[in-house]
Each structure stands twice: as structure tokens, then as C-alpha cells.
Amino acid sequence: AQRVTQPEKLLSVFKGAPVELKCNYSYSGSPELFWYVQYSRQRLQLLLRHISRESIKGFTADLNKGETSFHLKKPFAQEEDSAMYYCAHGSSNTGKLIFGQGTTLQVKP
Amino acid sequence: DTGVSQDPRHKITKRGQNVTFRCDPISEHNRLYWYRQTLGQGPEFLTYFQNEAQLEKSRLLSDRFSAERPKGSFSTLEIQRTEQGDSAMYLCASSLTATDTQYFGPGTRLTVL
């Protein structure tokens, strides 16, 4: 079965420190991977997807098929990055998303 | 267009009662998805529609759950004979196609007493 694993429930860093949110997936084939973010009192929204290979709000994520990982990185964390982050795998046929458990990122001043 | 909307935002009910939630997707989005999220977990897929056709249902969706999208626009999710285990946030999302971005609604938080 497809599975997305985010091993850390909470990641706490100081402002300006590098951030890496880990995500591993189990899927045979070409994965469609996403990072979604939920800021306090806001709805879940797409942060980035591996196909677009773009950087959003300074975040990047590289698909590593050998390690079946899609870690989210940012070189210098900002306080406004504090949020819940979900890694997700999407089916290209149906579009349904399989989410990880989520990681709370806390950026301290 | 203000995005995906859901109604109600909160629902408190007693065990055994029936509840119905509504989702209004972004206009012209053919795909509509329902997810359920419990505390400390990521959203879990329940079912999805392409236009008015319900194309897949998760095993999480027991016989007490039914979803419709009668005219390919808004959708309803009904839970019959609610149980305490049904307490969760129910999320709706819509997209143009299977590979397009899914836009999520604010969710309906259900509490079953």
C-alpha cells in the first residue's frame, strides 16, 4: 500500500537556522509528491509539488528516488514559517492524496 | 470566487443522530474530494467525484456514510447513526483535473457526544 511517513511530529528551530522536514514514501512507479502547509487558523494549502521544481517562500524539495524521500528544506527559517507541514503522495489517475501525519514547525525568535 | 466553502463549520451532535455536511467547490472544478482528519493525523481520503459521478470510495467509508454530487456542483456528505469515532474534521477539496492543484475548504468539525 502507498504510504507517506513524516518521522518528526515537531521540529523546533531558531530564526535564521536551516530547516529540513523529512518525508519518505513507499510507492512503486513514478511518484507525484507534494508539500502542503497549514498556518494557524487557515486552511490547508499547497506549498509546492515536485513536478514544478520551483521554490516557494524559500522552500525547496528534491525527490530522491533511491532513498524514496522528498524532504522539504529552507536555508534560513523565518518566524512566519511556523505552521503544520504535510507531505503527500498523489495519484495521477484519480488525484487522491495520501498524506503523512504532519510535522509542526516551530520557529523561535 | 472565494474558494472552496463548507457548511457548517462546526457541528455537535448526539450519538445516533444523522448529520449532513455541504461542500461548494470552486466553479468549474470537475473533481471534488472528501477527506477526514482526526487529531494528530494527516487528512485521510474518503471519496471523490468527477462531475456527478462518484468514482472511488475508501474502506474508511462505512455503510453509514453516503456522499452525493447531484448536479456536478456542490456535494453533500451524510453520516447516519453517528458514533463517537466519527468525531473529526471533514475536509473538502476541488481541482480542475486529477493532476491539478487541489484547493481545500476550511473543513467541518464534527463532535459526536
Interface residues (C-beta under 8 A of the other chain):
Chain A: V4 Q6 K9 E32 R43 L44 Q45 L46 R49 Y86 A88 G90 S91 S92 N93 T94 G95 K96 L97 I98 F99 G100 Q101 G102
Chain B: G3 V4 R31 Y33 Y35 G40 Q41 G42 P43 E44 F45 Y48 L55 E56 L91 A93 S95 T97 A98 T99 D100 T101 Q102 Y103 F104 G105 P106 G107
